[in-house]
Amino acid sequence: MRKVSVSLVRWILGGLAFFAVAPAAFQATAAPTAPPIPETVVQVQPKLVKVYGAGGLRGLEAYQSGFLISAEGHVLTAWSYVLDSDSVTVTLNDGRKFEARLLGADPRLEVAVLKIEAAGLPYFDLRQAVDAEAGTRVLALSNLFGVAMGNEPASVQRGTISVKTRLEARRGVYEIPYDGPVYVLDAVTNNPGAAGGALVTRRGELVAMLGKELRNALNSTWLNYAVPIDQLRGTVEQIRAGKFVVRKSEEAAKKPARPLTLGMLGIVLVPDVVERTPPYVDAVAPNSPAAKAGVQPDDLVVLVGDRFIPSCKALAGELQYIDFEDQLRLTVLRGQQMKEFVLQGSPKDGK
């Protein structure tokens, strides 16, 4: 029989003893295991909200989704016609209802921030949102089809990120102002009411905001997508800091002696018949600053500089803070494309 050295035996036994007494060391370095889905859902549900506002015309739904991004009641949601209302209601997971104020929006990203008067709320910290790769298993939470009216939980769908791509390459196929990166999902998440919902990992980490319903113009198929939080974080911070917001009527900003007017620009809006008439361009005067810049009838004015413009009244009010000699940066929605123009007032032609 071949002899085995004592040192070799001790080395083998020592190794076995190490594996026997130190499995925790290996577990500590292993990737964390995702908790059961029900546990993640219970953790995330209180951060979801239901948003109710305008709708009803041509069968449009008067609801969508959102989620809390501060303990003080800031809500991140999708910019849409639902918010085009004097009264927007946010319903929390526990059934409490609050009147919400549209703090600001950036139509170029199709994102909006609402504010309710509450405190001590559970929320997603946008700074802790994570990036995800193709193949990541995710959960989509939203109030699709408006099935939750009070304290009923938001709907939850399981799926996987199929690919991360840019909508820019799909222009002409999908009609949408946003053209940045998106996560394409293998679950049917973009249903009526789902816009503004949250996409999270199996561990409950925020990944993205669910987009709107998006139909392929060539073959009528639907794209299920979500916008990464890293694309929205900067704009949300700007809105909370005072940009992309509606100017308050009581704001004490100094108005110029001779402010800019729509007449000076050569822009005629549609009749202002209701409190929040959307600021569509009805006509453009020939050879006016607006005409020279390229503004056209049916353009929808959405931004003046960094100020969000939700109505004809808001547009006229914002111009009161701009001197007639200053340039005006105007952003409009034409069809489903955002266009930006720089206009110079013409005091001789307008009033």
C-alpha positions in Angstrom: 0.0 0.0 0.0 1.3 3.4 -1.0 2.0 5.7 2.0 0.3 9.1 2.2 2.2 11.9 3.9 0.9 13.2 7.2 1.0 16.7 5.8 -1.2 15.8 2.9 -3.8 14.2 5.2 -3.8 17.2 7.4 -4.3 19.5 4.4 -7.3 17.4 3.1 -8.9 17.3 6.6 -8.3 21.0 7.1 -10.0 21.8 3.8 -13.0 19.6 4.7 -13.3 21.3 8.1 -13.2 24.7 6.4 -16.1 23.8 4.1 -18.0 22.3 7.0 -17.8 25.3 9.4 -17.7 28.2 6.9 -20.6 28.0 4.5 -21.8 31.4 5.6 -18.7 33.0 4.2 -19.6 31.8 0.7 -23.3 32.8 1.2 -22.1 36.3 2.1 -20.3 36.8 -1.2 -23.0 35.2 -3.4 -25.5 37.4 -5.2 -28.6 38.3 -3.0 -31.6 36.1 -3.7 -34.7 38.0 -4.6 -37.5 37.7 -2.1 -40.8 35.9 -3.0 -42.9 38.1 -5.3 -45.7 38.6 -2.7 -43.2 40.1 -0.3 -41.9 42.5 -3.0 -45.5 43.5 -4.0 -46.4 44.2 -0.3 -43.3 46.4 -0.1 -44.0 48.4 -3.3 -47.8 48.7 -3.3 -48.0 51.7 -0.8 -45.8 53.8 -3.2 -48.3 53.5 -6.1 -51.1 55.9 -6.6 -54.2 56.2 -8.9 -54.6 59.5 -10.8 -58.0 60.8 -12.0 -58.7 63.8 -14.1 -60.0 64.8 -17.6 -61.4 62.2 -20.0 -64.6 60.9 -21.5 -64.2 62.6 -24.9 -64.1 60.1 -27.8 -63.9 57.3 -25.2 -60.7 58.5 -23.6 -60.1 57.1 -20.1 -60.1 59.6 -17.3 -57.5 57.8 -15.2 -53.8 56.8 -15.2 -51.1 55.7 -12.7 -48.3 57.3 -10.8 -46.0 56.7 -7.9 -44.8 58.7 -4.9 -41.2 60.2 -5.1 -41.1 62.0 -1.8 -42.6 61.7 1.7 -44.2 65.1 1.2 -46.5 64.0 -1.6 -44.7 64.5 -4.9 -46.0 62.2 -7.5 -44.3 61.2 -10.7 -46.7 60.4 -13.6 -47.0 60.6 -17.4 -47.9 63.9 -19.0 -51.2 63.3 -20.8 -54.7 64.7 -21.4 -55.8 63.2 -18.0 -53.9 66.1 -16.3 -55.7 68.7 -18.5 -58.3 69.4 -15.9 -58.9 72.0 -13.2 -59.4 69.1 -10.8 -57.0 66.2 -10.6 -57.4 63.6 -7.8 -54.8 61.3 -6.4 -55.9 58.2 -4.5 -53.3 56.5 -2.3 -52.9 52.8 -1.7 -54.8 53.1 1.6 -57.8 54.7 -0.1 -57.2 58.3 1.0 -58.0 60.9 -1.7 -56.3 64.2 -2.3 -56.7 67.1 -4.7 -53.5 67.3 -6.7 -51.7 70.3 -8.1 -49.8 70.0 -11.4 -46.4 71.2 -10.2 -44.8 71.0 -13.6 -44.3 68.9 -16.7 -41.8 68.4 -19.6 -43.8 67.3 -22.7 -40.6 66.4 -24.5 -40.1 63.5 -22.0 -43.9 63.1 -21.5 -43.4 63.4 -17.7 -45.2 65.4 -15.1 -45.0 65.9 -11.3 -48.0 66.4 -9.1 -48.1 67.6 -5.5 -50.6 66.6 -2.8 -50.7 68.0 0.7 -49.6 65.0 2.8 -46.6 63.9 4.8 -44.8 60.8 6.1 -45.7 58.8 2.9 -43.7 55.8 1.6 -41.9 56.7 -1.6 -39.4 55.7 -4.2 -36.1 57.6 -4.0 -35.2 58.4 -7.6 -31.5 58.5 -6.6 -31.6 54.8 -5.7 -33.2 53.7 -9.0 -31.2 51.1 -10.8 -30.3 50.3 -14.4 -31.3 46.9 -15.9 -30.1 44.8 -18.7 -31.9 42.6 -21.2 -33.1 39.4 -19.5 -33.8 41.1 -16.1 -37.0 39.8 -14.6 -39.3 42.7 -13.5 -42.7 43.6 -12.1 -45.0 46.3 -13.6 -47.4 47.9 -11.2 -50.2 50.2 -12.4 -53.9 50.9 -12.4 -54.5 49.4 -15.8 -58.1 49.5 -16.9 -59.0 51.5 -13.8 -59.8 48.4 -11.8 -58.7 50.0 -8.5 -60.9 52.9 -7.3 -60.1 53.2 -3.6 -57.9 51.1 -1.4 -57.7 48.2 -3.8 -54.2 47.3 -4.7 -52.6 48.2 -8.1 -52.4 45.5 -10.7 -49.1 43.6 -10.9 -47.7 42.0 -14.0 -44.6 39.8 -14.3 -42.3 40.0 -17.2 -38.8 40.4 -18.6 -36.9 43.2 -20.2 -36.4 42.1 -23.8 -34.1 44.8 -24.9 -33.0 48.4 -24.1 -33.2 50.5 -27.3 -33.9 54.0 -28.5 -37.3 55.1 -29.8 -35.4 57.6 -32.0 -34.7 54.7 -34.5 -38.4 54.0 -34.7 -39.6 57.5 -35.8 -42.3 57.2 -38.4 -43.3 53.8 -37.0 -44.3 54.9 -33.5 -45.8 58.3 -33.0 -44.4 59.7 -29.8 -42.5 62.9 -28.8 -40.0 61.1 -26.7 -37.1 59.6 -28.7 -34.7 58.5 -26.0 -33.8 55.0 -24.5 -36.6 52.7 -23.4 -36.9 49.2 -22.0 -39.0 47.0 -24.3 -40.9 44.5 -22.2 -42.3 41.0 -23.0 -45.4 41.6 -20.9 -48.5 43.5 -22.1 -48.0 46.4 -19.7 -49.1 49.4 -21.7 -52.8 49.2 -21.4 -55.4 52.0 -20.7 -54.6 53.6 -17.4 -51.1 52.0 -17.0 -49.1 55.1 -18.1 -47.1 56.5 -15.2 -46.9 53.1 -13.4 -43.7 51.7 -11.9 -41.4 49.1 -13.3 -39.4 47.4 -10.5 -37.0 44.5 -10.1 -38.0 41.4 -8.2 -36.4 43.0 -5.2 -38.5 46.1 -5.4 -35.9 48.4 -6.8 -37.3 51.1 -9.1 -36.2 50.8 -12.7 -38.5 52.8 -15.0 -41.8 54.5 -15.5 -44.4 52.8 -17.7 -45.1 54.6 -20.9 -48.3 55.2 -22.8 -50.0 52.9 -25.2 -47.9 52.9 -28.4 -49.1 51.4 -31.6 -47.0 50.6 -34.7 -48.3 52.6 -37.6 -47.2 50.0 -40.1 -48.7 46.8 -38.7 -50.9 47.9 -35.8 -49.0 46.0 -33.2 -48.4 47.5 -29.8 -45.1 48.3 -28.1 -44.9 47.7 -24.4 -42.1 49.9 -23.0 -40.9 51.9 -19.9 -38.7 54.9 -19.7 -35.6 54.5 -17.5 -35.6 56.7 -14.4 -32.1 58.0 -15.3 -33.7 59.7 -18.3 -36.3 61.4 -16.0 -34.4 62.2 -12.8 -32.8 65.4 -14.0 -36.1 66.9 -15.3 -37.9 65.9 -12.1 -35.3 67.7 -10.0 -35.6 70.7 -12.2 -39.4 70.8 -11.8 -39.1 70.6 -8.1 -36.5 73.4 -8.3 -38.9 75.7 -10.2 -38.3 74.9 -13.9 -40.8 73.4 -16.3 -43.6 74.7 -14.0 -46.6 76.9 -14.4 -45.9 80.4 -13.1 -48.0 81.2 -10.1 -50.4 84.1 -10.5 -49.2 85.6 -7.2 -45.5 85.4 -8.2 -43.8 88.7 -7.5 -41.6 88.7 -10.6 -41.1 92.2 -12.0 -43.0 92.7 -15.3 -41.5 94.8 -18.0 -43.0 98.2 -18.9 -43.9 96.9 -22.4 -44.4 93.1 -22.4 -44.5 90.8 -25.4 -47.9 89.9 -26.8 -49.2 87.3 -29.2 -50.0 90.0 -31.6 -46.4 91.1 -31.7 -45.5 87.5 -32.6 -48.2 87.2 -35.2 -49.9 84.3 -33.4 -53.6 83.8 -33.1 -54.8 81.1 -30.7 -58.0 79.1 -30.9 -60.9 80.7 -29.0 -60.4 80.5 -25.3 -63.8 79.0 -24.3 -63.0 77.1 -21.2 -60.7 77.6 -18.2 -58.0 75.3 -19.6 -58.3 75.6 -23.3 -55.2 74.0 -24.8 -53.0 76.7 -26.5 -53.3 75.6 -30.1 -52.2 78.0 -32.9 -55.3 78.9 -35.0 -53.5 81.2 -37.4 -50.1 82.8 -38.1 -49.9 86.3 -39.6 -47.9 86.5 -42.9 -44.3 87.8 -42.5 -44.7 87.9 -38.7 -41.9 86.7 -36.4 -43.9 83.5 -35.9 -44.2 82.9 -39.6 -40.5 83.6 -40.2 -39.5 81.2 -37.4 -41.7 78.4 -38.8 -44.6 78.3 -36.4 -47.7 76.8 -38.1 -51.5 76.5 -37.5 -52.4 73.5 -35.3 -49.1 73.7 -33.4 -49.7 73.2 -29.7 -47.6 75.5 -27.5 -46.2 73.5 -24.6 -43.2 75.5 -23.3 -42.1 79.2 -23.2 -38.5 79.0 -22.3 -38.6 76.6 -19.3 -42.1 77.4 -18.3 -44.8 74.7 -18.9 -47.9 76.1 -20.7 -51.1 74.2 -20.1 -53.6 76.7 -21.5 -54.2 79.8 -23.6 -54.6 81.8 -20.4 -51.2 80.5 -19.1 -49.5 81.5 -22.4 -50.9 85.0 -22.4 -49.9 85.4 -18.7 -46.4 84.1 -19.3 -45.7 86.6 -22.1 -46.4 89.4 -19.6 -43.0 88.6 -18.0 -41.1 89.0 -21.3 -39.9 92.3 -22.7 -41.0 93.0 -26.2 -37.3 93.4 -27.2 -36.2 90.0 -25.8 -36.1 86.8 -27.8 -38.7 84.2 -27.1 -37.9 80.4 -27.0 -41.1 78.6 -27.9 -41.6 74.8 -27.9 -44.6 73.3 -29.7 -46.0 69.9 -30.4 -46.6 69.3 -34.1 -48.3 66.0 -34.6 -46.1 63.9 -32.4 -42.9 65.8 -32.8 -41.5 68.5 -30.6 -40.2 71.6 -32.4 -38.4 74.6 -30.8 -38.3 78.1 -32.3 -36.7 81.4 -31.4 -38.9 84.4 -32.0 -38.2 88.1 -31.9 -41.2 90.4 -31.2 -42.4 92.9 -33.7 -44.0 95.9 -31.8 -44.9 97.7 -34.9 -47.3 95.0 -36.1 -48.9 94.0 -32.8 -50.5 95.4 -29.7 
